[in-house]
Amino acid sequence: MGKFYITTAIDYANGDPHIGHAYEKIGADVIARFHRLRGDDVHFLIGMDEHGQTVAQKAAERGLTPQQQVDEIAPRFRDMWSTLGISYDQFIRTTEEAHKTGVRALIKRIFDNNPDDFYEKSYRGLYCIGCESFKQASEVVDGRCVLHPSRVLEQVEERNWFFRLSKYQEFLRRVFTERPEFLQPESKRNEMLALLDQGLEDISASRARFTWGVPFPAPLSNGEHQTTYVWFDALPNYLTATGFPAKGYRDRWPADVHIIGKDITRFHSIIWPAMLQAAELPLPRRVWVHGFVLFGGEKFSKTAGVRLDLDEAIARFGVDAFRYFLLREVPFDADGSFTWERFEERYTADLANAFGNLASRVVTMVEKYTGGLVPAGVAPETHAADASDLSAYTAFLDGSRGYLLHEALRIVWNIVTRANEYAQRRQPWALAKEPASRGDLEQVLASLVRQLARLAVLVFPFMPGKAEELWQSLGGPGRAQDQRLEALLRLDPGGWRVVKGPALFPREQPSAKASSGR
């Protein structure tokens, strides 16, 4: 059993969770659950980014203190992740004292190991409050940030501590070249290599204009105390969550993978590894960058009126159907669209008709023809194809072929299709009418239950609630989540007693939300 430490970006505490947050958390949850099925010791970290100018401004607009603002928003995120069945092990908040201590310790470690990496400088530039960063000319169109076109950029001038990012340009190039798996998919690594070709600029590490954040551990030469720049506060959460700087943090660090959105690639693949190198700490093993969820081809935007209510989307067909649709329809390495029409098509064709109907038919036939007891049977005719698909499924989820969750689901649905085709070809309902075909009937039913049991385990990372329902309906021992992938091909359901329950995916719209197990 190996250790596996997975993180997502911490969410900014200036609004409610939206579909982009959900997509990332569900995707990371699938990877975490997959590794648990492999028997790994998983630690899954999510949390909140609670400092910065935007949070302070939002709180002031509402007549709250920044702490009141973040204390109000954090539970709303936790409630949503509970609803979506996100099986995180730790929820970090950057306002926690342990995190603040860790941030200051990391900065002090950089001062100690590479004292010239921090220096004082007066700076004047365009600052985007939405990004909490200064913008280069290539990131500005018509005087506005390309990522936040509704915000007016501020002209900011002040004297700060600066971090000598430019020093690490060639180090980063070597990392990207010698460790191509460090930043994926390849398109994102190429983007960052192109950024290196343009030359890196040193970045501000402290700010004078606001106090809502971690105090920077060193004063300026004039004695002025400043606040740590929000990205120097946020990025270390992956490290401080391990208990850094307390003894034992290396039991978990370095992280195996950071799951992030494409809009923060530069921070995680350029600034963060440079900070770690300056502190003489190990780099994370991998940064995986996913794209955006669009709505009918448009980017979600409150100001542009392109919105989707998460509760409404979840309620449409239930939590597990929502999880399935997002990860089947939106590639985990590119942008993809959410539309209500496509959601309904996927639900009806993939879930209600193909998967749900298969489960219902098989359980009904076992009840009708063998008294509910799953007959003994040898390995099914589809065994070799299932074994090949299991290998591909694993490769799309363990990182060896990238984290292509949509491809893993496509593989699973190959098995669903194969099982339906097998049932249609062998026609157990016809075999049941011929006493001489009793042996064939039992073999067919045993094969179908075996495939359904495999499917319950394979879909568990994606649809944990429905997977457990199917497992219980088949009479499987214990829980689906306690099974192990390495034993899946040897799984023998002979002797299980099936119990027919409600349809997994009713064709009519459910009247209430479905729940997903943690």
ABEGO torsion letter per residue (X at the ends): XBBBBBBBBBBBBABBBBAAAAAAAAAAAAAAAAAAAAGBBBBBBBEBBABEAAAAAAAAAAGBBAAAAAAAAAAAAAAAAAAAGBBBABBBBAABAAAAAAAAAAAAAAAAABAAABBBBBBBBBBBAAAGBBBBAAABBGGBBAABAABBBBBBBBBBBBBBAAAAAAAAAAAAAABAAABOBAAAAAAAAAAAAAEBBBBBABBAABABEBBBABBBAAGBBBBBBAAAAAAAAAAAAAGOABBGAAAAOBBABBBBBAAAAAAAAAAAAAAAAAAGBBBBABBBBBBBBBBGGBBBBAAAGBBBBAAAAAAAAEAAAAAAAAAAABBAABBBBBBAAAAAAAAAAAAAAAAAAAAAAAAAAAAAAAGGBBBBBBBBAAAAAAAAAAAAAAAAAAGAAEBBAAAAAAAAAAAAAAAAAAAAAAGAAAAAABAAAAAAAAAAAAAAAAAAAAAAAAAAAABAAAAAAAAAAAGBBEBAAABBAAAAAABBABGBBBBBBBBABBABBBABBBBBBX
